[in-house]
Amino acid sequence: MTISQKLIEELEKRKNQILTYGADKASARHEQGLMTARERLVKLFDPNTFQETGMHAQHACHDFGMEKKNLPCDGVMTGIGQIAGKPVAAFSQDFMVSGGSLGRIHARKICDLMDYAIKTGIPVIGFNDSGGARIQEGVDSLSGYGQVFYKNVMLSGVVPQIAVIAGPCAGGASYSPALMDFIIMTRQNSYMFICGPDVIRSVTGNDATMDEIGNTTVHATLSGNIHFVAENDEHAIEIVRQLLSYFPSNNLLDPPHRPTQNISLDKDEGMNELVPADNREPMNVLEVIKKLVDNDSFLEVQKEWAKNIVIGFARIEGIVVGLVANQSIVKAGTLDIDASDKASRFIRFCDIFNIPLVTLVDVPGFLPGVEEEQGGIIRHGAKMLYAYAEATVPKITVILRKAYGGAYLAMCSSDMGADVVFAWPTAEIAVMGAEGAVKILYRHELKNAEDSKAAESKLISEYHQRFASPYQAAANALISDVIEPSFTRYKVAIALHNTLSKRATLPPKKHGNMPL
């Protein structure tokens, strides 16, 4: 006996109704530069690998006229597919179905997907395109959000989580992306906020526009809430796939290293040419990174926020690394509140997923100022100390030029657990800059000198030799080697190869208490 043709026809009919729902609205979305929810998942995954889950799930609500509504997939598509041959879990909210609003079954589908991801150890990608809570379901909708947030936290540190803001993401809905590791936001048609302009006006009396509180530019440059700006849905998907190419599927695996068999011994004279004759002149660290890493392998993270520090993923002779570097062309490369937050979270992500850290140091100190002190620079700066000290991955540090005071320590000195520390001959490692130190240490000599400028210049030179020279630091076993800039790539590559077998554990504890 075979299955009845009638049952097969019923199955095909139901599937066809779901797959073709909203087809009449799709062209309008395309005109706005938007994909449909299903198109996003199809584009995300390798061809013919998407296996949908919960296709027929739908909440049977009989209140407030909802009994007349058809909610295919309950407004969210979920499933498993492959990206570059590796399994990945993903959900995509469907704005064409009741505004993508979240209800009980909608939340259940996302949570079930997350449970599957944590059991199988695979990354989670979420496309957020929702008007928020489904009002008709009342507290069930709020409960659904709570369940999703809880799952986000349970997955944190176990598998990578990436959110794509591809439409509205308002109120409590924005907290799920905020709990994930990376947020990508499309430049057009998307916004994210807790309280909209109408609420702000009614509660505070202040007028605000959507562009002021929730557009992509605000989150990329001012709030620092997002990590990447995508021009459109397709670009966002490209960024997702590129990000995943640096990550292991879970915290128990190593990153997808592809170490080269023979490391190049060639000098790069161009690296020497990047170094200004005067250490007080700014140096674009992006040019240093470009020469340090494999061609076209650097993916900068949060490039428009806290530009005085640069973070991102790259490969060096095929080895995946996380890069943290001071950018002296912005605020002289000082560490401030935002830079400390930006670097700390990135460092912790790399540590979670076994990605070696390479730190490039050119820092004159923490940014001075009343605003920074009142804003809690002590607490925020301490996050970097905590993050580096806690990290057990290989840590390679290169001191390019200035490395002063507490900021020297915060940029992963040997005392903070760096496995290998290199210094260029231009490095200055000291409690503070020579000019300031000389004025404090030799104020009496300078006051009584016949030619104070000549005396100051001589004392600064002596200070460099006695207290700030990289050779002095090397003599005290604080750095591993003083290297010519042209050999930086080779030296770092060798150090990475030699530390990939590193295995370190922290003292037994539930978790530390980071100064958040």
C-alpha positions as CSV (number, residue, x, y, z in Angstrom):
1,M,0.0,0.0,0.0
2,T,1.3,3.4,-0.9
3,I,0.6,6.8,0.6
4,S,-2.6,8.3,-0.8
5,Q,-2.3,10.8,-3.6
6,K,-4.8,13.0,-1.8
7,L,-2.4,13.4,1.2
8,I,0.5,14.2,-1.1
9,E,-1.6,16.8,-2.8
10,E,-2.7,18.3,0.5
11,L,1.0,18.5,1.6
12,E,2.0,20.2,-1.6
13,K,-0.9,22.6,-1.4
14,R,0.0,23.7,2.2
15,K,3.6,24.1,1.3
16,N,2.8,26.1,-1.8
17,Q,0.6,28.4,0.2
18,I,3.4,29.1,2.6
19,L,6.1,29.5,-0.1
20,T,4.1,31.8,-2.2
21,Y,2.6,34.0,0.6
22,G,3.4,37.6,0.1
23,A,4.5,37.1,-3.5
24,D,2.4,40.1,-4.5
25,K,4.3,42.3,-2.0
26,A,7.8,41.0,-2.9
27,S,8.2,43.4,-5.9
28,A,7.5,46.4,-3.7
29,R,10.2,45.2,-1.3
30,H,12.7,44.7,-4.1
31,E,12.0,48.3,-5.3
32,Q,13.1,49.5,-1.8
33,G,16.3,47.4,-2.0
34,L,14.9,44.8,0.4
35,M,14.9,41.0,0.1
36,T,12.0,38.9,1.5
37,A,12.7,36.9,4.6
38,R,13.0,33.6,2.6
39,E,15.3,35.2,0.0
40,R,17.7,36.3,2.8
41,L,18.1,32.7,4.0
42,V,18.4,31.3,0.5
43,K,21.1,33.8,-0.3
44,L,22.9,33.2,3.0
45,F,23.3,29.5,2.6
46,D,25.2,27.4,0.1
47,P,22.8,26.3,-2.7
48,N,20.4,23.5,-1.9
49,T,21.5,23.2,1.7
50,F,18.8,25.0,3.6
51,Q,16.6,22.7,5.7
52,E,13.6,24.6,7.1
53,T,12.2,23.9,10.5
54,G,8.7,24.8,11.8
55,M,7.3,25.7,8.4
56,H,3.8,24.8,9.5
57,A,4.0,26.3,13.0
58,Q,1.4,29.0,13.6
59,H,-0.3,30.4,16.7
60,A,-4.0,29.9,16.7
61,C,-5.1,33.2,18.2
62,H,-8.9,34.0,18.3
63,D,-8.7,37.4,19.9
64,F,-8.9,40.9,18.5
65,G,-9.7,39.8,15.0
66,M,-6.6,37.6,14.7
67,E,-8.9,34.6,13.8
68,K,-9.2,36.1,10.4
69,K,-5.5,36.4,9.8
70,N,-3.3,33.8,8.1
71,L,0.2,33.9,9.7
72,P,2.5,31.6,7.6
73,C,5.5,30.4,9.7
74,D,4.1,32.7,12.4
75,G,6.2,35.5,10.9
76,V,9.6,33.9,11.2
77,M,11.5,31.4,9.1
78,T,14.0,29.1,10.8
79,G,16.3,26.4,9.7
80,I,19.8,24.9,9.2
81,G,22.0,25.3,6.2
82,Q,25.6,25.3,5.2
83,I,28.0,28.3,4.7
84,A,31.2,27.3,3.0
85,G,30.4,23.7,3.8
86,K,29.8,24.2,7.5
87,P,26.4,24.0,9.2
88,V,24.9,27.2,10.5
89,A,21.5,27.9,12.2
90,A,19.5,31.0,11.1
91,F,16.2,32.7,11.5
92,S,14.7,35.4,9.4
93,Q,11.7,37.5,10.6
94,D,9.1,38.2,7.9
95,F,7.8,41.8,8.0
96,M,5.2,40.8,5.4
97,V,3.5,38.6,8.0
98,S,1.8,40.8,10.6
99,G,4.8,43.1,10.5
100,G,7.1,40.4,11.7
101,S,5.7,40.8,15.2
102,L,6.8,38.3,17.8
103,G,4.3,36.1,19.5
104,R,4.5,32.8,21.4
105,I,5.1,30.4,18.5
106,H,7.4,32.9,16.8
107,A,9.6,33.0,19.9
108,R,9.3,29.2,20.3
109,K,10.7,28.6,16.8
110,I,13.7,30.9,17.5
111,C,14.3,29.3,20.9
112,D,14.1,25.8,19.4
113,L,16.6,26.8,16.8
114,M,19.0,28.1,19.4
115,D,18.6,24.9,21.4
116,Y,19.6,22.9,18.3
117,A,22.6,25.2,17.8
118,I,23.9,24.8,21.3
119,K,23.5,21.0,21.2
120,T,25.2,20.7,17.8
121,G,27.8,23.5,18.4
122,I,27.0,25.7,15.3
123,P,26.8,29.5,14.9
124,V,23.5,31.4,14.9
125,I,22.5,34.1,12.5
126,G,19.4,36.3,13.0
127,F,17.8,38.6,10.5
128,N,15.8,41.2,12.5
129,D,12.9,42.7,10.6
130,S,10.0,43.1,13.0
131,G,7.5,45.7,14.3
132,G,8.0,44.3,17.8
133,A,5.7,42.5,20.2
134,R,2.5,41.1,18.9
135,I,0.0,43.2,20.9
136,Q,-2.9,40.7,20.4
137,E,-1.0,38.1,22.4
138,G,-0.4,40.3,25.4
139,V,2.0,38.9,28.0
140,D,2.7,35.8,25.9
141,S,4.6,38.1,23.6
142,L,6.7,39.6,26.4
143,S,7.4,36.1,27.7
144,G,8.6,35.1,24.3
145,Y,11.1,37.9,24.2
146,G,12.3,36.9,27.7
147,Q,12.8,33.3,26.4
148,V,14.8,34.5,23.4
149,F,17.0,36.8,25.6
150,Y,17.7,33.9,27.9
151,K,18.7,31.6,25.1
152,N,21.0,34.4,23.7
153,V,22.8,34.4,27.0
154,M,23.1,30.6,27.2
155,L,24.6,30.6,23.7
156,S,27.0,33.4,24.5
157,G,30.6,32.1,24.7
158,V,29.6,28.7,23.3
159,V,28.8,29.5,19.6
160,P,29.2,32.7,17.6
161,Q,26.0,34.8,17.2
162,I,25.5,37.4,14.5
163,A,22.5,39.7,14.1
164,V,21.5,41.5,10.9
165,I,19.2,44.5,11.4
166,A,17.5,44.5,8.1
167,G,14.3,46.5,9.0
168,P,12.7,47.9,12.1
169,C,14.0,46.6,15.5
170,A,12.3,48.6,18.2
171,G,11.9,48.5,22.0
172,G,12.7,45.3,23.8
173,A,13.3,43.6,20.4
174,S,16.7,45.4,20.2
175,Y,18.0,43.6,23.2
176,S,18.4,40.2,21.4
177,P,20.8,41.7,18.8
178,A,22.6,43.5,21.7
179,L,23.2,40.2,23.4
180,M,24.8,38.7,20.3
181,D,28.4,39.0,19.3
182,F,28.2,41.1,16.2
183,I,25.5,43.4,14.7
184,I,25.3,44.2,11.0
185,M,22.9,47.0,10.1
186,T,21.8,47.9,6.6
187,R,22.2,51.6,5.7
188,Q,18.7,52.1,4.4
189,N,15.3,50.8,5.6
190,S,16.5,49.8,9.0
191,Y,16.4,51.4,12.5
192,M,16.9,50.3,16.1
193,F,15.9,52.1,19.3
194,I,14.4,51.5,22.7
195,C,12.1,54.6,22.8
196,G,10.9,56.1,19.6
197,P,10.5,59.8,18.8
198,D,6.8,59.8,20.0
199,V,7.6,58.3,23.3
200,I,10.6,60.6,23.9
201,R,8.3,63.6,23.1
202,S,5.5,62.5,25.4
203,V,7.7,61.6,28.3
204,T,10.4,64.3,28.2
205,G,8.8,67.0,26.0
206,N,11.9,66.9,23.7
207,D,11.6,66.6,20.0
208,A,13.7,63.9,18.4
209,T,13.8,62.4,14.9
210,M,14.4,58.8,13.9
211,D,17.7,59.8,12.4
212,E,18.9,61.2,15.7
213,I,18.1,58.1,17.7
214,G,18.0,55.0,15.6
215,N,19.5,55.1,12.2
216,T,22.6,53.3,11.0
217,T,24.9,56.3,11.1
218,V,24.1,57.0,14.8
219,H,24.7,53.4,15.8
220,A,27.9,53.1,13.8
221,T,29.5,56.4,14.8
222,L,28.0,57.6,18.1
223,S,26.5,54.8,20.2
224,G,28.8,52.1,19.0
225,N,25.9,49.6,19.1
226,I,26.7,48.0,15.8
227,H,29.8,46.6,14.3
228,F,29.3,46.8,10.5
229,V,27.3,48.9,8.1
230,A,25.9,47.1,5.0
231,E,24.8,48.9,1.9
232,N,21.9,46.5,1.5
233,D,20.7,43.0,2.3
234,E,23.1,41.3,-0.1
235,H,26.1,43.2,1.3
236,A,25.0,42.3,4.9
237,I,25.0,38.6,3.9
238,E,28.5,39.0,2.4
239,I,29.7,40.4,5.7
240,V,28.1,37.5,7.6
241,R,29.9,34.9,5.4
242,Q,33.2,36.8,5.6
243,L,33.0,37.0,9.5
244,L,32.2,33.3,9.7
245,S,35.3,32.5,7.7
246,Y,37.5,33.6,10.7
247,F,35.5,31.7,13.4
248,P,35.3,28.1,14.6
249,S,31.8,26.7,14.9
250,N,32.0,26.7,18.7
251,N,34.3,27.4,21.6
252,L,35.8,23.8,21.7
253,L,37.3,24.1,18.2
254,D,40.2,26.0,16.8
255,P,39.7,28.7,14.2
256,P,40.0,27.7,10.5
257,H,43.8,28.3,10.4
258,R,45.6,27.5,7.1
259,P,49.2,27.9,8.1
260,T,51.7,28.2,5.3
261,Q,54.4,25.6,5.0
262,N,57.3,28.0,4.5
263,I,57.2,31.4,6.2
264,S,58.7,34.1,4.1
265,L,62.0,35.4,5.3
266,D,62.0,38.4,3.0
267,K,62.4,41.9,4.5
268,D,59.7,44.5,3.8
269,E,61.6,47.7,3.5
270,G,58.3,49.5,3.0
271,M,57.6,48.9,6.7
272,N,60.7,50.9,7.6
273,E,59.5,53.7,5.4
274,L,56.2,54.0,7.3
275,V,58.0,55.1,10.5
276,P,58.2,59.0,10.8
277,A,61.5,60.4,11.7
278,D,59.9,62.2,14.6
279,N,58.0,60.0,17.1
280,R,55.6,62.8,17.8
281,E,54.3,62.7,14.2
282,P,51.2,60.5,13.8
283,M,51.5,57.2,11.9
284,N,48.6,55.5,10.3
285,V,48.5,52.1,11.9
286,L,46.2,50.8,9.1
287,E,49.3,51.0,6.8
288,V,51.3,48.9,9.2
289,I,48.5,46.3,9.5
290,K,48.2,46.2,5.7
291,K,51.9,45.1,5.5
292,L,51.7,42.8,8.5
293,V,48.7,40.6,7.4
294,D,48.1,38.4,4.4
295,N,46.8,40.3,1.3
296,D,43.2,41.5,1.6
297,S,42.6,39.5,4.7
298,F,41.9,42.3,7.2
299,L,38.3,42.8,8.2
300,E,38.0,45.9,10.4
301,V,35.3,45.8,13.1
302,Q,33.5,49.0,14.3
303,K,35.6,51.1,12.0
304,E,33.5,54.3,12.4
305,W,33.4,54.3,16.2
306,A,36.3,55.1,18.7
307,K,38.7,55.5,15.8
308,N,41.6,56.0,18.1
309,I,41.8,52.2,18.4
310,V,41.6,49.7,15.5
311,I,40.3,46.2,15.9
312,G,39.6,43.4,13.4
313,F,40.3,39.9,12.1
314,A,43.0,38.9,9.6
315,R,45.4,36.1,8.7
316,I,49.1,36.2,9.1
317,E,50.8,33.4,7.0
318,G,47.4,31.7,7.0
319,I,46.8,31.9,10.8
320,V,43.6,33.6,11.9
321,V,44.3,36.5,14.4
322,G,42.5,39.2,16.2
323,L,44.2,42.6,15.8
324,V,44.1,45.4,18.4
325,A,46.1,48.6,17.5
326,N,46.4,52.2,18.6
327,Q,45.7,54.7,15.9
328,S,47.9,57.8,16.5
329,I,46.2,59.8,13.7
330,V,43.1,60.0,16.0
331,K,43.4,61.6,19.4
332,A,47.1,60.8,19.2
333,G,46.2,57.1,19.8
334,T,45.2,57.7,23.4
335,L,42.9,55.3,25.2
336,D,39.5,56.8,26.2
337,I,36.2,55.4,27.5
338,D,34.9,54.3,24.1
339,A,38.2,52.8,22.9
340,S,38.5,50.8,26.1
341,D,35.0,49.4,25.7
342,K,35.6,48.6,22.0
343,A,38.8,46.8,22.5
344,S,37.8,44.9,25.7
345,R,34.8,43.2,24.2
346,F,36.7,42.3,21.0
347,I,39.6,40.8,23.1
348,R,37.1,38.6,25.1
349,F,35.4,37.4,21.9
350,C,38.8,36.3,20.5
351,D,39.6,34.6,23.7
352,I,36.3,32.7,23.7
353,F,36.8,31.3,20.3
354,N,40.5,30.6,20.5
355,I,41.7,33.3,18.2
356,P,45.3,34.5,18.8
357,L,45.7,38.2,19.6
358,V,48.2,40.5,18.0
359,T,48.5,43.9,19.6
360,L,50.3,46.9,18.0
361,V,51.2,49.5,20.6
362,D,51.6,53.3,20.0
363,V,49.9,54.8,23.0
364,P,50.9,58.0,24.9
365,G,48.5,57.2,27.7
366,F,44.8,57.5,28.7
367,L,43.0,60.6,27.4
368,P,43.2,63.3,30.0
369,G,40.2,65.5,30.8
370,V,37.4,66.2,33.3
371,E,34.8,64.6,31.0
372,E,36.8,61.3,30.8
373,E,37.4,61.2,34.6
374,Q,33.7,61.9,35.4
375,G,32.6,59.4,32.8
376,G,34.5,56.6,34.6
377,I,37.8,56.2,32.6
378,I,39.2,54.3,35.5
379,R,36.4,51.7,35.3
380,H,36.4,51.5,31.5
381,G,40.2,51.4,31.2
382,A,40.2,48.6,33.8
383,K,38.2,46.5,31.3
384,M,41.2,46.3,29.0
385,L,43.4,45.2,31.8
386,Y,40.9,42.6,32.8
387,A,40.3,41.3,29.3
388,Y,43.9,40.9,28.4
389,A,44.8,39.3,31.8
390,E,41.9,36.8,31.5
391,A,42.7,35.8,27.9
392,T,44.4,32.5,27.6
393,V,44.9,32.5,23.8
394,P,48.4,33.2,22.3
395,K,49.1,36.9,22.8
396,I,51.8,38.6,20.6
397,T,52.6,42.3,21.3
398,V,54.6,44.6,19.1
399,I,55.6,48.0,20.6
400,L,55.9,50.3,17.6
401,R,56.6,53.7,19.3
402,K,55.1,55.2,22.4
403,A,54.1,53.0,25.3
404,Y,53.6,55.1,28.4
405,G,52.2,54.6,31.9
406,G,49.1,52.5,32.6
407,A,48.2,52.5,28.9
408,Y,51.4,50.5,28.2
409,L,50.1,47.8,30.6
410,A,46.6,48.0,29.2
411,M,47.9,47.2,25.7
412,C,49.0,43.8,26.7
413,S,52.5,44.1,28.2
414,S,54.4,41.0,29.3
415,D,53.2,41.7,32.8
416,M,49.6,41.3,31.6
417,G,50.3,37.9,30.1
418,A,51.7,38.6,26.6
419,D,53.6,35.4,25.4
420,V,56.0,37.3,23.1
421,V,56.7,41.1,23.1
422,F,58.6,42.7,20.3
423,A,59.7,46.3,20.1
424,W,60.9,48.4,17.3
425,P,64.0,50.5,17.9
426,T,61.7,53.5,17.9
427,A,59.8,52.2,20.9
428,E,59.6,54.4,24.0
429,I,58.6,52.4,27.1
430,A,58.3,54.6,30.2
431,V,56.1,55.9,33.0
432,M,55.4,59.0,30.9
433,G,56.7,61.0,28.0
434,A,60.3,62.3,28.1
435,E,59.3,66.0,27.9
436,G,57.0,65.8,30.9
437,A,59.3,63.5,32.9
438,V,62.3,65.8,32.4
439,K,60.3,68.8,33.6
440,I,59.4,67.0,36.7
441,L,62.7,65.2,37.5
442,Y,65.0,68.0,36.5
443,R,63.0,71.1,37.2
444,H,65.8,72.6,39.4
445,E,68.5,72.0,36.8
446,L,66.4,73.5,34.1
447,K,65.6,76.5,36.2
448,N,69.2,77.3,36.9
449,A,70.6,76.4,33.4
450,E,72.0,79.2,31.3
451,D,70.4,77.8,28.1
452,S,67.3,76.0,29.4
453,K,66.2,74.8,25.9
454,A,69.6,73.2,25.2
455,A,69.7,71.7,28.7
456,E,66.2,70.3,28.3
457,S,67.1,68.7,24.9
458,K,70.1,67.0,26.4
459,L,68.2,65.8,29.4
460,I,65.4,64.4,27.2
461,S,68.0,62.4,25.2
462,E,69.5,61.1,28.4
463,Y,66.1,60.2,29.7
464,H,65.4,58.2,26.6
465,Q,68.5,56.2,27.0
466,R,68.2,55.6,30.8
467,F,64.5,55.1,31.2
468,A,62.6,54.7,27.9
469,S,64.9,52.8,25.6
470,P,63.6,49.4,24.3
471,Y,67.1,48.0,25.1
472,Q,66.6,49.0,28.7
473,A,63.3,47.2,28.7
474,A,64.9,44.2,27.1
475,A,67.7,44.2,29.7
476,N,65.0,43.9,32.3
477,A,63.4,41.0,30.5
478,L,60.2,43.0,29.8
479,I,60.4,42.4,26.0
480,S,61.5,39.4,24.0
481,D,63.4,41.1,21.3
482,V,64.1,44.4,19.6
483,I,63.4,44.0,15.9
484,E,63.8,46.0,12.7
485,P,60.3,47.1,11.4
486,S,61.0,45.3,8.1
487,F,61.1,42.0,9.9
488,T,57.8,42.4,11.8
489,R,55.7,40.1,9.7
490,Y,58.3,37.3,9.8
491,K,58.8,37.6,13.5
492,V,55.1,37.8,14.4
493,A,54.4,34.8,12.0
494,I,57.0,32.7,13.7
495,A,55.7,33.6,17.2
496,L,52.2,32.7,16.2
497,H,53.3,29.3,14.8
498,N,55.3,28.6,18.0
499,T,52.4,29.5,20.3
500,L,49.5,27.8,18.6
501,S,49.9,24.8,20.9
502,K,49.5,27.1,24.0
503,R,47.2,25.6,26.6
504,A,46.4,27.7,29.7
505,T,43.7,27.6,32.3
506,L,42.4,30.1,34.8
507,P,41.9,29.4,38.6
508,P,38.7,27.5,39.3
509,K,35.8,29.9,39.7
510,K,32.3,30.5,38.5
511,H,33.3,33.6,36.7
512,G,35.3,36.8,37.4
513,N,33.8,40.2,38.2
514,M,34.8,42.4,35.3
515,P,34.4,46.2,36.0
516,L,31.4,46.7,33.8
